[in-house]
Amino acid sequence: MSTANRVMLWLLGGLLLIGVVWYTQWFLNNHQRVTEEQRVDSSPEAIRNRFLAAERFLQQLEYDAESFRARDLVSTLPPPGDALLVRRMPPQMSDQQIDTLDNWIEAGGVLILTSEYFYQDDGDSDPFLQYLGVRMLPTEDQQPEADSLEHSDSNASEPSRYLPVSLALAREAEPVTVSFRKDRFLEDGDQWAAERFDSALGAHYLKYTFGRGRVIVLSDLDLFSNDRIKEDDNAFLLSHLVAGSRKVWLQYSIDALPLPQLLWQKIPFILCALVALLMLMGWRLFLYTGPRLQLQNQQRRNLLEHIDATAHYAWRIDRGYSLFENNRKALELAWRKRHPTLNPMDNRQRAEWIGEKTGMVATAVERSLYHEIAKDQDFIKATLVLQQLASGLKQRELR
């Protein structure tokens, strides 16, 4: 990069820095941080999670509570001893999945659920409730071909839609009152329920015990939604149902997580590495600057040219010092083999003996054979001395 370009870059960088400092100072002098509190009907989190108020209520009671959403509920069951409130059971469950859920309950799990569909012989049904023998039925003034219970929640705030039911819960001194929806009730087909509470319409609360755990089926699970948990004794009923549980899990949806969020939860390190790799590839392809070497001759070299190029490269690396070192060691060894008298001598004595036999200066012989060569001039002189020593050795062999 030329000097003019460097000066221009430094000038632009300085102007940019001055502009940033000036704008920061102007912004701080003309703006003020103000905290403003506004009340809204529902926060985005509450709209997304209809059991958010129930979660906060349980946390105030010092329960370890967490709301979540999961499509495959059976494969992500919490540890036994936890309580699980399920907004929707999986629409299709195999016998193995039902056995897995049953074993979890017997080990101490608490399951609280309702049915998503009204019972129909030829329609959709909840496999696990069918396993319990529980049916969700509409009242006589409702049409039995109702699709999903989700579609009948638009007018849930109307008082006329609810029927107060008194529940005399075990271990509670007084009954509690909970208003269930009038348009549905439960039917315990196999009469297995260990505890049930009815209204004039039918059952609204069924409790089943399995081993150390229990299953509570309610005709209306929206008792614990954000809009209704504050009504009647709904919040108290929830605290009673999860009493003794290690942790409470509130499933508010079976919708799958967005793919980016799911990947971030499962493989965050791989995603970070992938982003870094993409940034490096982008830098290499689009931001890399600098001169590129253009080959003048694209033809392939022959073998002799490759050898010559390799030799030139080796010479640039160490200027031939490694070859020189090997040659003088080989030459010194050859003199010792030809004249064993040199073996017990030290380096100075050998140089004097060789110089006497060849007529050369002993210091030059010693420097060429044993001393370190650091300068190019000394390298040339030492090479000439080695050539003379090689010639002298051959002449003595010819005699």
Buried (B, 14 or more C-beta within 10 A) or exposed (E): EEEEEEEEEEEEEEEEEEEEEEEEEEEEEEEEEEEEEEEEEEEEEBEEBBBBBBBBBBEEEEBEBBBBBBEEBBEEBBEBBBBBBBBBBBEEBEEEBBEBBBBBBBBBBBBBBBBBBBBEEEEEBBBBBBBBBBBBBBBEEBEEEBEEBEEBBEEBEEEEBBBEBEBEBEEEEEEBBBBBBBBBBBEBEEEBBEBBBEBEBBBBBBBBBBBEBBBBBBBBBBBBBBBBBEBBBBBBBBBBBBEEBBBBBBBBBBEEBEEEEEBEEEEEEEEEEEEEEEEEEEEEEEEEEEEEEEEEEEEEEEEEEEEEEEEEEEEEEEEBBEEBEEBBEEBBEBBBEEBEEBEEBEEEEBBBBBBEEBEBEBEBBBBBBBEEBEEEEBBEBBBEBBEBBBEBBEEEEEE
